[in-house]
Amino acid sequence: MTEPILFESWTGILRVLMVGTAAYAALVVMLRVSGKRTLSKMNAFDLVVTVALGSTLATVLLSKQVPLLEGVTGLALLIALQFVITFFSVRSDRVKRIVKSEPSLLLRDGTLLHDAMRRERVTAAEIDAAIRESGASDRSSVACVVLETDGSLSVIRQQKA
């Protein structure tokens, strides 16, 4: 016998509505309690945690095999681990180096740093786009371009004499 594709029962829909609302409310409360840092501007580590939270929420919502309390416990565990890692990363340089990458200089005094660009997999076109987005006219008007730990490009203009 095949599984229904569009509709199985009103009970299933009611379960998704009830469990989804409860799990979502629990997630919002836990994120508020854990602080702004839990889902701040993301680096690679934060992205992994955010994706894991979304995946866990979706599993709780749609899998009948995962009870609400187990799913909420999974969400709480991910948030608690994120809190612990960020707590120690601001207190320990060793933990910070493990969790976060360092910013990378990609352009200095209008000159592209090709080795750094290759290592970070950034093209000249991406750097030029960031320069234009910053309002600078071209590379010669820029002191440096930095690839930040969250993947964004920061443009620092030359100081006017």
N, C-alpha and C positions, 0 to 999 in steps of 0.2 A: 504494500500500500504506500502511496506517495504522500509526502508532507504537503499540507495546504500552502499555496504560494501567497495568496492575498489575504486570507482571513481564516483563522482557526476557531477563535471563540471570543466572546465578549470578556470572559474571565482573563484571558491573556492580555487584552487591551487594558482592562482595569488594573491588572498587576503592573504593567509598564507605567501607567499613570501614577499609581500609588508609590511604587518602589522608586521610580524616577524622581518624583517630587521629593521624597524623603532623602534619597541619596544626594540629590542636588543641594538640598537645604543643609545636609550634614557637611558636604564639601565646602559650601560657602562659609558656614560657621567655622570650620577648621581653618580655612584660608585666612579668615579675619583674625582668628585667635593667634595663628602662627606669625602674623605680621606681614608687612609690605614686601619684605625680601623674598618670600616664598615664590612669588611669580613676578620678580622684578625684570628689568630689561635683561634678556636672556643671553647667557653664554651657552656653550655646548652642554654642560652639566645641567643647567636649568631647563634646557629644551628637553632633554631625556626625561627628567622628572615630570615635566608638563605633559609630555606624550604619554607617559606611564599613568598619570592621573586620568587623562582622557580615556585611555584604554580600559582602565579599571572601572571608571564610571559607566562606560558603554557595556562592559561585561555584566555589571550589576543590573543595569537596566534591562538587558535583553536575554540574559541566560537564566533560565528557570533553575538551573543547578546551583546557582550562587545565591544563598540567602542574603537579605539586606544587611544584617549585622556583620556577616563575614566581609561583604563588600565594603562597608563603612570602615571596618577594621583595616582592610587593605589600603583604603584612602588615607586613613589616619597614620598608618605605618609609613607610607611614602612621604607624607608631609612632615612627620616626626624625623625621619632620616634626613630630609632636606634641611630642616631646622638644625639638626645636630652638625651636619657637614658645614653649613654656612656659619654656625656658631664657632666651630673650630677653625674655619678658614680665615676668619677675621682676627683670630688670636695666634695662629701658627703659620709661619711662612712656608713650612714644609707641606702642610695640608693645602694651603692656598696654591702652591705650585702644582700639586697633584690635580686639583679641581679646576683651576683657571689657567688659561694661557696668558702669555704676556702680549702687550700691544706690539705691533711690528711697523717699523718705519719703511715706507714704500717709495717715498719721494723726498729728496732733500735739496733745497735751493733750486727748484725747478728741474732737477735731474732725477730720472727714474732709477731706482735701485733694482736692477733686473734679477739679481740672485734672490732677494727678498720676495719680489713679485712671483717668481717661479715657485719658491718654497711655499708661499701662501696661496698660490693658484689665483692670482689677481691679474687682470689684463690692463694694458695701458688705457683701453677704452673705458673701463670701469673707473679708473683713476680720473680720467678726463671728465667723465660724467659727474663724479663727486665734486670736482673743481668747479664745473659750471653750476652745479646745484648750490654751491656755497656763494655764488655771485662773483667769483673771480673770473677773469677773462681767459687766462691761459696758465700753463705750468710755470712760466717765468715770474708770475705774480704771487707764487705760493712758496712759503718757507718749507713746509713739509706736509705730507699726507701720511696718516697713521691708520693702520688696520687695527681697530679696537677689539677687545676680547669678546664683544657681542657680535662681531662681524661687520659692524658699520665702519665707514671711512670718515675720519675727521680731517678737515682741511684747515691748516693754519696759514694765514696770509703773511706775506712779507710785511715787516714794519715800515711804514712810510717815514722817510727821513725829514 
